[in-house]
Amino acid sequence: MVDLRPYRNLDAIVLIRQLIRSWWGLELTFADARGDTLDASEGVVVPPDNEFCRLSLFSHEGYRRCNNSFKAVRDRLCGSRGSPRSRGEDRSPVLHQCHLGFDIAAAPIYIDDALAGFLFTKGGHHRDLTDAEASELLRKVREFASPDAINSVDAVNRHLAGAPQLSETDLRHLADLLQRGATEIAKYHAERSADCTGRSSDRDVGEHFAEIVGNAPAMRDLYHLLEKIVQSESTVLIHGESGTGKELIARAIHYHGPRAKKPFVVQNCSAFNDNLLESALFGHTRGAFTGAVKDQKGLFEVADNGTFFLDEIGDMSPALQVKLLRVLQEGTFTPLGASKQVKVDVRMIAASHKNLAEMVQRGEFREDLYYRINVLRISVPPLRDRIEDVPVLIGHFLRKHSRSGSQGEPTGGEDRGGEVPRLTHQAIEALRAYRWPGNIRELENELERLVVLGTGQAELGVELLSPRIRQAIDNPAVRAAERVPRQAGTLRQAIERFEAEVIGQGLIRTQWNKSRLARELGISRASLNQKCNEYGLDRKES
């Protein structure tokens, strides 16, 4: 059975989820080929803007009935004799009424000509209810919720007024979005299967920048920007978190530009104190300071006619910022201990993980220097914003470190273990689920570690991953917190919403074992019962 979890973070799916949520107040949900929802299997459920659905999903009996409704949708997506519909049969979205009579709109996901699951929304309705139908809805709700949750037909109508209502046109648009999402998943799976080693396809936008690995939408935007920047001579400011590959971007700008055959010089501004950095940048004469036994060219002079990459420029002191500004404005500087100016022609590329604009506001960075270096700006996306590139990067780093010699340099020969090892599916998905605060540098270090620990193994499993990664992805509280929708309101209201969500997800995860959940949350069972009553979570069983 195909694991659909990796596809929940595809850019197309994220966009469709946001559209459905903002337009209709519905939640996009994945179900597998058995009709089991993926979120519920992880103990995480985000209900739509429908009080009836919330009561049902956070009640043991109501939750069971919801699952039966999802199974019924799965059966409708199957053809005769319970098998998935064949290639020639209709695979269009379906509209199904759940156990409460609300709409479930679903689109099948076909991978390798087999039903892998479906995308669906729940909790909408497309017409007003009669009084008799409202009474029937009230009766059904009372079968799994406490009588005071919704106590009259008037209460039913009030809650219905706040529930998502879709016109026939809305339903067609919703079906189109669901079908588009299912198509994107099948397309991405086919592309990924065609090249499981992670090599870029001929269609990659970044084919001219082969040294940069990745083809996520954020990276394609970066490639388009680079194609325009590389032919210019203007100063470039690269902003990005530590470990995102800012120096790699700077090298691409240099080696694809008109100065490619000239020097490319790198200096990290946080590596030296003021005196050493000034000497490194501008050079010095013999006797300029203790230990200066001979004349020494500065890096600006070394980089003449080429490119100078100043990394972490935000760490440069105000005094050196003044001298750097003069170089950028006039192309001249004076080495330490010298009286004669040196003139250079250098293209400057600066980088920082800090927000230089905010530093200017705080008086920590010169405003005139900021505008001088911020001519062309590149923002390098963090790895968590291009998570679909993780399998590509995995393949790249596995090949790189498997074929490294004892000094860590490519040997060009056979790798240490014969063939480049592969990761198990579970290990790949674990790496996709991790947030990567250290970005690509952290990922590369993790892959190098895996290669060393898995020497001689053809396949590397999740048990070899670093403990911090396994702990992070196994923490249900972290996953629940990431999925709580951000809403307006006071801090207290936000805390209450979060608390209700965590308890609700915990009830589902523990199969309504309140003693176990109370232990996990570090509260007494009596406190948990009180909070369940307060938030309307499974009141009937409390």
C-alpha positions as CSV (number, residue, x, y, z in Angstrom):
1,M,0.0,0.0,0.0
2,V,1.4,3.4,-1.0
3,D,2.2,5.7,1.9
4,L,0.5,9.0,1.2
5,R,2.0,10.9,4.1
6,P,4.9,12.4,2.2
7,Y,2.5,14.1,-0.2
8,R,0.7,16.2,2.4
9,N,3.4,18.9,2.2
10,L,3.5,19.2,-1.6
11,D,3.2,22.9,-2.5
12,A,0.1,22.2,-4.6
13,I,-1.5,20.4,-1.7
14,V,-0.6,23.2,0.8
15,L,-2.1,25.7,-1.5
16,I,-5.3,23.7,-2.1
17,R,-5.6,23.2,1.7
18,Q,-5.3,26.9,2.3
19,L,-7.9,27.8,-0.4
20,I,-10.4,25.3,0.9
21,R,-9.9,26.5,4.4
22,S,-10.2,30.2,3.6
23,W,-13.0,29.9,1.1
24,W,-15.3,27.4,2.8
25,G,-14.0,26.7,6.3
26,L,-13.3,23.1,5.5
27,E,-10.3,20.9,6.1
28,L,-8.5,18.9,3.5
29,T,-8.0,15.3,4.7
30,F,-6.1,12.3,3.4
31,A,-7.4,8.7,3.6
32,D,-5.6,5.6,2.5
33,A,-6.8,2.8,0.3
34,R,-8.7,1.3,3.3
35,G,-10.5,4.5,4.1
36,D,-8.5,5.2,7.2
37,T,-7.6,8.9,7.7
38,L,-3.9,9.6,7.9
39,D,-4.2,12.4,10.5
40,A,-6.3,10.2,12.9
41,S,-3.7,7.4,12.6
42,E,-1.2,10.0,14.1
43,G,-3.7,11.1,16.8
44,V,-4.2,14.5,15.1
45,V,-7.6,15.7,13.9
46,V,-8.5,19.2,12.8
47,P,-12.3,19.5,12.5
48,P,-14.0,21.8,10.0
49,D,-15.9,24.9,11.1
50,N,-18.9,22.8,12.1
51,E,-19.9,22.2,15.7
52,F,-21.7,19.0,14.8
53,C,-18.5,17.6,13.3
54,R,-16.5,18.7,16.3
55,L,-18.8,16.9,18.7
56,S,-18.7,13.8,16.6
57,L,-15.0,13.7,16.1
58,F,-14.2,14.2,19.8
59,S,-16.7,11.6,21.0
60,H,-15.8,7.9,21.0
61,E,-19.1,6.8,19.4
62,G,-19.3,9.7,17.1
63,Y,-15.7,9.2,15.9
64,R,-16.6,5.5,15.1
65,R,-19.5,6.6,13.0
66,C,-17.4,9.2,11.2
67,N,-14.9,6.4,10.3
68,N,-17.7,4.3,9.0
69,S,-18.7,7.2,6.7
70,F,-15.2,7.4,5.4
71,K,-15.2,3.7,4.7
72,A,-18.5,4.1,2.8
73,V,-16.7,6.8,0.6
74,R,-14.0,4.3,-0.1
75,D,-16.5,1.7,-1.1
76,R,-18.1,4.2,-3.5
77,L,-14.7,4.8,-5.1
78,C,-14.3,1.1,-5.8
79,G,-15.9,-0.6,-8.7
80,S,-17.7,-3.9,-9.0
81,R,-16.8,-6.7,-6.5
82,G,-15.2,-4.1,-4.2
83,S,-12.1,-3.6,-6.4
84,P,-10.8,-0.2,-7.4
85,R,-12.3,1.2,-10.6
86,S,-10.4,0.2,-13.7
87,R,-8.7,2.6,-16.1
88,G,-11.8,2.8,-18.3
89,E,-14.2,3.5,-15.4
90,D,-15.2,6.9,-14.0
91,R,-12.6,8.2,-11.5
92,S,-14.2,11.6,-10.9
93,P,-14.9,13.0,-7.4
94,V,-17.9,11.8,-5.5
95,L,-20.3,13.5,-3.1
96,H,-21.4,11.4,-0.1
97,Q,-23.6,12.2,3.0
98,C,-22.0,11.3,6.3
99,H,-23.9,9.7,9.3
100,L,-25.2,13.2,10.2
101,G,-26.2,14.1,6.7
102,F,-23.3,16.5,5.9
103,D,-21.4,16.4,2.7
104,I,-18.2,14.4,2.2
105,A,-16.6,15.5,-1.1
106,A,-13.8,13.1,-2.2
107,A,-11.4,12.6,-5.1
108,P,-9.6,9.3,-5.6
109,I,-5.8,9.1,-5.8
110,Y,-4.7,6.6,-8.3
111,I,-1.0,5.6,-8.3
112,D,0.3,2.9,-10.7
113,D,-3.3,2.4,-11.9
114,A,-4.4,1.4,-8.4
115,L,-6.5,3.2,-5.8
116,A,-3.9,4.5,-3.2
117,G,-6.5,6.6,-1.2
118,F,-8.4,9.8,-1.6
119,L,-8.6,13.4,-0.7
120,F,-11.7,14.6,0.9
121,T,-13.5,17.3,2.9
122,K,-16.2,16.8,5.5
123,G,-18.8,19.0,7.3
124,G,-20.3,21.1,4.6
125,H,-23.9,21.2,3.5
126,H,-25.5,22.4,0.3
127,R,-29.1,23.2,1.3
128,D,-31.2,24.4,4.3
129,L,-32.8,21.7,6.4
130,T,-36.5,21.4,7.1
131,D,-37.8,21.4,10.7
132,A,-38.2,17.6,10.5
133,E,-34.6,17.2,9.2
134,A,-33.3,19.5,11.9
135,S,-35.1,17.4,14.5
136,E,-33.6,14.2,13.0
137,L,-30.1,15.8,13.2
138,L,-30.7,16.7,16.9
139,R,-31.7,13.1,17.6
140,K,-28.5,11.7,15.9
141,V,-26.3,14.1,17.8
142,R,-27.8,13.1,21.2
143,E,-26.8,9.5,20.5
144,F,-23.2,10.4,21.1
145,A,-23.1,13.8,22.7
146,S,-24.4,15.1,26.1
147,P,-28.0,16.5,26.0
148,D,-26.8,20.0,26.9
149,A,-24.3,20.2,24.0
150,I,-27.1,21.0,21.5
151,N,-30.4,20.9,23.4
152,S,-33.0,22.1,20.9
153,V,-34.0,22.5,17.2
154,D,-33.3,26.2,17.6
155,A,-29.8,25.4,18.7
156,V,-29.4,23.1,15.7
157,N,-30.4,25.9,13.4
158,R,-28.0,28.3,15.1
159,H,-25.1,26.0,14.7
160,L,-26.1,25.2,11.1
161,A,-26.0,28.9,10.3
162,G,-22.3,28.9,11.3
163,A,-21.5,25.7,9.4
164,P,-19.9,25.8,5.9
165,Q,-22.7,25.9,3.3
166,L,-21.7,25.4,-0.3
167,S,-23.8,26.2,-3.4
168,E,-23.8,23.9,-6.4
169,T,-21.1,26.2,-8.0
170,D,-19.1,25.9,-4.8
171,L,-19.3,22.1,-4.9
172,R,-18.1,22.1,-8.5
173,H,-15.1,24.3,-7.6
174,L,-14.4,22.1,-4.6
175,A,-14.5,19.0,-6.7
176,D,-12.1,20.6,-9.2
177,L,-9.6,21.5,-6.4
178,L,-9.8,18.0,-4.9
179,Q,-9.2,16.4,-8.3
180,R,-6.3,18.7,-9.0
181,G,-4.7,17.7,-5.8
182,A,-5.1,14.0,-6.5
183,T,-3.6,14.5,-10.0
184,E,-0.6,16.4,-8.5
185,I,0.1,13.6,-6.1
186,A,0.0,11.0,-8.8
187,K,2.2,13.1,-11.0
188,Y,4.8,13.8,-8.3
189,H,4.8,10.1,-7.3
190,A,5.5,9.1,-11.0
191,E,8.4,11.6,-11.2
192,R,9.8,10.5,-7.9
193,S,9.6,6.8,-8.9
194,A,11.2,7.5,-12.3
195,D,14.3,8.9,-10.5
196,C,14.5,7.4,-7.0
197,T,18.2,8.3,-6.8
198,G,17.4,12.0,-6.6
199,R,18.9,13.2,-9.9
200,S,17.4,16.3,-11.4
201,S,15.2,15.8,-14.5
202,D,15.7,17.5,-17.8
203,R,12.8,19.7,-17.0
204,D,14.5,21.2,-13.9
205,V,14.5,24.9,-14.1
206,G,17.9,25.0,-12.4
207,E,19.7,22.9,-15.0
208,H,22.2,25.8,-15.5
209,F,23.1,25.8,-11.9
210,A,24.0,22.1,-11.5
211,E,26.0,22.8,-8.4
212,I,22.8,23.7,-6.5
213,V,20.6,20.8,-5.6
214,G,16.8,21.2,-5.5
215,N,13.8,21.8,-7.6
216,A,11.2,23.0,-5.1
217,P,9.1,26.0,-6.2
218,A,11.1,28.2,-3.9
219,M,14.3,27.0,-5.5
220,R,12.9,27.5,-9.0
221,D,12.1,31.1,-8.1
222,L,15.7,31.4,-6.9
223,Y,17.1,30.0,-10.2
224,H,15.0,32.5,-12.2
225,L,16.5,35.3,-10.1
226,L,20.0,34.0,-10.5
227,E,19.8,33.9,-14.3
228,K,19.2,37.6,-14.2
229,I,21.8,38.4,-11.5
230,V,24.8,36.5,-12.8
231,Q,25.3,38.7,-15.9
232,S,25.3,41.9,-13.9
233,E,28.1,43.6,-12.0
234,S,25.9,45.0,-9.2
235,T,26.4,44.2,-5.5
236,V,24.4,41.3,-4.1
237,L,23.1,40.8,-0.6
238,I,22.2,37.1,0.2
239,H,20.0,36.6,3.2
240,G,19.3,33.2,4.8
241,E,19.5,31.2,7.9
242,S,22.7,29.5,8.8
243,G,23.3,26.3,6.8
244,T,21.1,27.2,3.8
245,G,24.0,27.4,1.4
246,K,24.6,31.1,1.0
247,E,28.2,30.6,-0.1
248,L,27.1,28.1,-2.7
249,I,24.8,30.8,-4.1
250,A,27.7,33.3,-4.1
251,R,29.9,30.8,-6.0
252,A,27.2,30.2,-8.6
253,I,26.9,34.0,-9.2
254,H,30.6,34.3,-9.7
255,Y,31.3,31.2,-11.8
256,H,28.3,31.8,-14.1
257,G,29.1,35.5,-14.6
258,P,31.5,37.6,-16.6
259,R,34.2,37.3,-13.9
260,A,34.3,33.5,-13.8
261,K,38.0,33.3,-14.8
262,K,39.0,35.8,-12.2
263,P,39.5,35.2,-8.4
264,F,36.7,34.3,-6.1
265,V,37.7,35.3,-2.5
266,V,35.8,34.4,0.7
267,Q,36.0,35.9,4.1
268,N,33.8,35.3,7.1
269,C,33.5,38.5,9.1
270,S,32.8,36.7,12.4
271,A,36.0,34.7,12.2
272,F,38.4,37.4,13.4
273,N,38.5,40.3,15.8
274,D,38.6,43.8,14.4
275,N,42.4,44.1,14.1
276,L,42.8,40.8,12.4
277,L,39.8,41.3,10.1
278,E,41.0,44.8,9.0
279,S,44.5,43.3,8.2
280,A,42.9,40.4,6.3
281,L,40.7,42.7,4.3
282,F,43.0,45.6,3.5
283,G,46.5,44.2,4.0
284,H,49.4,45.8,5.9
285,T,52.9,46.9,5.5
286,R,56.0,45.7,7.3
287,G,56.1,47.1,10.9
288,A,52.4,48.2,10.8
289,F,51.9,46.2,14.1
290,T,53.7,43.7,16.2
291,G,54.3,40.6,14.2
292,A,54.0,42.3,10.8
293,V,57.4,41.2,9.5
294,K,56.6,41.8,5.8
295,D,54.2,43.5,3.5
296,Q,50.9,41.5,3.1
297,K,48.3,42.0,0.4
298,G,44.7,42.3,1.6
299,L,41.9,40.1,0.3
300,F,40.4,43.1,-1.6
301,E,43.6,43.3,-3.5
302,V,43.7,39.6,-4.1
303,A,40.2,39.7,-5.4
304,D,40.9,42.5,-7.9
305,N,38.9,42.1,-11.1
306,G,37.1,39.2,-9.5
307,T,34.4,38.7,-6.8
308,F,34.7,39.1,-3.0
309,F,32.2,37.2,-0.9
310,L,31.9,38.7,2.6
311,D,29.9,36.3,4.7
312,E,28.1,37.3,8.0
313,I,28.6,41.0,7.2
314,G,26.2,41.8,10.1
315,D,29.0,40.9,12.5
316,M,31.4,43.6,11.2
317,S,32.1,46.4,13.6
318,P,31.0,50.0,12.9
319,A,34.6,51.1,12.4
320,L,35.2,48.5,9.7
321,Q,31.8,49.3,8.2
322,V,33.0,52.8,7.4
323,K,36.1,51.5,5.7
324,L,34.1,49.0,3.7
325,L,31.7,51.7,2.6
326,R,34.6,53.7,1.2
327,V,35.8,50.7,-0.9
328,L,32.3,50.2,-2.3
329,Q,31.9,53.9,-3.1
330,E,35.3,54.7,-4.5
331,G,37.0,51.4,-5.1
332,T,40.0,52.5,-2.9
333,F,41.4,51.6,0.5
334,T,44.6,52.2,2.4
335,P,46.5,49.1,3.9
336,L,47.5,49.3,7.5
337,G,50.7,51.3,8.0
338,A,50.7,52.6,4.4
339,S,50.2,56.1,3.1
340,K,49.4,55.3,-0.5
341,Q,45.9,54.2,-1.5
342,V,45.2,51.0,-3.5
343,K,42.6,51.0,-6.2
344,V,40.7,47.8,-7.0
345,D,37.8,46.6,-9.2
346,V,35.9,44.1,-7.2
347,R,32.3,42.8,-7.4
348,M,30.9,42.5,-3.8
349,I,28.6,39.8,-2.6
350,A,27.6,40.0,1.0
351,A,25.6,37.6,3.1
352,S,24.1,37.5,6.6
353,H,21.7,35.4,8.6
354,K,20.7,38.5,10.5
355,N,18.0,40.9,9.5
356,L,20.2,43.9,8.5
357,A,17.2,46.2,8.1
358,E,16.3,45.7,11.8
359,M,19.9,46.2,12.7
360,V,19.8,49.5,10.9
361,Q,16.7,50.5,12.9
362,R,18.5,49.6,16.2
363,G,21.6,51.6,15.1
364,E,23.8,48.4,14.9
365,F,24.5,48.6,11.2
366,R,25.2,51.7,9.0
367,E,22.2,52.7,6.9
368,D,24.4,54.0,4.1
369,L,26.3,50.7,3.9
370,Y,23.1,48.7,4.0
371,Y,21.7,50.5,1.0
372,R,25.0,50.2,-0.8
373,I,25.1,46.4,-0.4
374,N,21.3,45.8,-0.8
375,V,21.2,46.5,-4.5
376,L,20.2,43.0,-5.6
377,R,18.8,40.8,-2.8
378,I,18.5,37.1,-2.7
379,S,16.6,35.3,0.0
380,V,17.6,31.6,0.4
381,P,14.7,29.5,1.6
382,P,15.3,27.3,4.7
383,L,15.1,23.6,4.3
384,R,11.7,23.4,6.1
385,D,10.2,25.5,3.3
386,R,11.5,23.2,0.6
387,I,10.9,19.9,2.3
388,E,10.1,18.2,-1.1
389,D,13.8,18.6,-1.9
390,V,14.9,16.3,1.0
391,P,14.8,13.1,-1.1
392,V,16.9,14.8,-3.8
393,L,19.4,16.1,-1.2
394,I,19.5,12.7,0.4
395,G,20.6,11.1,-2.9
396,H,23.2,13.8,-3.5
397,F,24.8,13.6,-0.1
398,L,24.8,9.8,0.0
399,R,26.7,9.7,-3.3
400,K,29.0,12.4,-2.1
401,H,30.0,10.9,1.2
402,S,29.9,7.2,0.1
403,R,32.6,8.1,-2.5
404,S,34.8,10.2,-0.3
405,G,38.3,9.2,0.6
406,S,39.8,9.2,4.0
407,Q,40.3,13.0,3.9
408,G,36.7,13.6,2.9
409,E,37.6,14.5,-0.7
410,P,36.0,12.7,-3.7
411,T,38.4,10.0,-5.0
412,G,36.7,9.3,-8.3
413,G,36.9,5.6,-7.6
414,E,34.6,3.1,-5.9
415,D,32.9,4.0,-2.7
416,R,33.9,2.4,0.5
417,G,31.1,-0.1,0.7
418,G,30.8,-0.9,-3.0
419,E,27.5,0.6,-4.0
420,V,26.0,3.8,-2.7
421,P,23.7,2.8,0.2
422,R,20.0,3.6,0.1
423,L,17.7,4.7,2.9
424,T,14.6,2.8,3.8
425,H,11.2,4.4,3.1
426,Q,10.7,4.9,6.8
427,A,14.1,6.7,7.2
428,I,13.3,9.0,4.2
429,E,9.9,9.9,5.6
430,A,11.5,10.5,9.1
431,L,13.9,12.9,7.5
432,R,11.1,14.6,5.6
433,A,9.1,15.0,8.9
434,Y,12.0,16.7,10.8
435,R,12.1,20.5,10.9
436,W,15.9,20.9,10.2
437,P,16.8,24.0,12.3
438,G,20.4,23.6,11.0
439,N,19.1,23.4,7.4
440,I,21.1,21.7,4.6
441,R,24.3,21.7,6.7
442,E,22.5,19.7,9.4
443,L,21.1,17.3,6.8
444,E,24.5,16.7,5.2
445,N,26.1,16.0,8.6
446,E,23.3,13.6,9.3
447,L,23.8,11.8,6.0
448,E,27.5,11.6,6.5
449,R,26.9,10.1,10.0
450,L,24.5,7.5,8.5
451,V,27.1,6.5,5.9
452,V,29.8,6.0,8.6
453,L,27.5,4.1,11.0
454,G,26.0,2.0,8.1
455,T,29.3,1.0,6.6
456,G,28.9,-2.2,4.6
457,Q,25.1,-2.0,4.6
458,A,23.1,-1.7,1.4
459,E,20.1,-0.1,3.1
460,L,20.2,2.3,6.1
461,G,17.2,2.2,8.4
462,V,15.5,4.7,10.8
463,E,17.3,3.1,13.8
464,L,20.5,4.7,12.6
465,L,19.1,8.3,12.7
466,S,20.3,10.6,15.4
467,P,18.3,10.5,18.6
468,R,17.3,14.2,18.3
469,I,15.6,13.4,15.0
470,R,13.8,10.3,16.2
471,Q,12.6,12.1,19.4
472,A,11.4,15.2,17.4
473,I,9.3,13.2,14.9
474,D,7.9,10.9,17.6
475,N,6.6,13.8,19.8
476,P,2.8,13.9,19.3
477,A,2.6,17.2,21.2
478,V,4.9,18.9,18.6
479,R,2.9,17.5,15.7
480,A,-0.4,18.6,17.3
481,A,1.0,22.1,18.0
482,E,2.1,22.5,14.4
483,R,-1.4,21.6,13.2
484,V,-3.4,23.9,15.4
485,P,-4.8,26.6,13.1
486,R,-3.9,30.2,14.0
487,Q,-7.0,32.2,14.8
488,A,-7.7,35.7,16.1
489,G,-8.5,36.4,19.7
490,T,-6.9,37.0,23.1
491,L,-3.9,35.1,24.4
492,R,-6.2,33.3,26.9
493,Q,-8.5,32.2,24.0
494,A,-5.5,31.0,22.0
495,I,-4.2,29.0,25.0
496,E,-7.7,27.5,25.5
497,R,-8.0,26.6,21.8
498,F,-4.6,24.9,21.9
499,E,-5.4,23.1,25.2
500,A,-8.6,21.8,23.8
501,E,-6.9,20.7,20.6
502,V,-4.1,18.8,22.4
503,I,-6.6,17.1,24.7
504,G,-8.9,16.2,21.8
505,Q,-6.0,14.8,19.8
506,G,-4.8,12.9,22.9
507,L,-8.2,11.3,23.4
508,I,-8.1,10.0,19.9
509,R,-4.5,8.8,20.1
510,T,-5.1,6.9,23.4
511,Q,-8.5,5.6,22.2
512,W,-10.2,7.6,25.0
513,N,-8.0,6.1,27.7
514,K,-8.2,9.1,30.1
515,S,-6.0,7.6,32.8
516,R,-3.2,7.1,30.3
517,L,-3.7,10.6,28.7
518,A,-3.7,12.2,32.2
519,R,-0.3,10.6,32.9
520,E,1.0,11.8,29.5
521,L,-0.2,15.4,30.1
522,G,1.0,15.4,33.7
523,I,-2.4,16.2,35.3
524,S,-4.8,14.2,37.4
525,R,-7.7,12.3,35.8
526,A,-10.1,14.6,37.7
527,S,-8.5,17.6,36.1
528,L,-8.7,16.0,32.7
529,N,-12.4,15.2,33.2
530,Q,-13.0,18.8,34.2
531,K,-11.3,20.1,31.1
532,C,-13.1,17.6,28.9
533,N,-16.4,19.0,30.3
534,E,-15.2,22.5,29.9
535,Y,-14.3,22.1,26.2
536,G,-17.1,19.7,25.3
537,L,-14.8,16.8,24.6
538,D,-16.6,13.5,25.0
539,R,-18.8,14.8,27.8
540,K,-21.0,11.7,27.7
541,E,-18.2,9.4,28.8
542,S,-16.5,11.7,31.3
